[in-house]
Amino acid sequence: MTRPSLAVAALMILTGCTTTSNLKATPLKDQSAAQIESDRKRCEEWSKKTAAPLAGFAACLVAAGYETTPEVGSTSQTLRLAKPSTATEPTRVLLDVLDCDSHARRKAERDLGMISRWIRENLVYWRSNTELREKVFVDCIKPRGYELGKG
């Protein structure tokens, strides 16, 4: 195999580990089985149009009244709307989650040197300052109208 085909195969293996069908979501509005299936199908279609499909799927479910993990690197805790009765667009949830994740990542990696940052971005994925990153994410997301559950 050539290097590009090995890279593509490895990428497919790594990205195939978590799919929308594997994402657990707890209904918070007593949704029926049919409603849950309908919401998941709608969210799967909507998320395909986003730059971050897995985070988009999770954001759509949160907006529809579910509790699920936001599928970003800053937290493994579940996320839900603080006031589930309010109508929230999935785009708003996705933007909030991605913005807070980006903010948390910048804060946690602020002290990394240029070489460490390059290695992290290009060769190896590792999470630095995980406690700080999660704290910054939580501090950012809560005032925007979300609650976090257990990871």
Beta strands, then each sheet from edge to edge (+ up, - down):
strand 1: 25-27
strand 2: 66-68
strand 3: 79-81
strand 4: 146-148
sheet 1: 1+ 2-
sheet 2: 3+ 4-
end
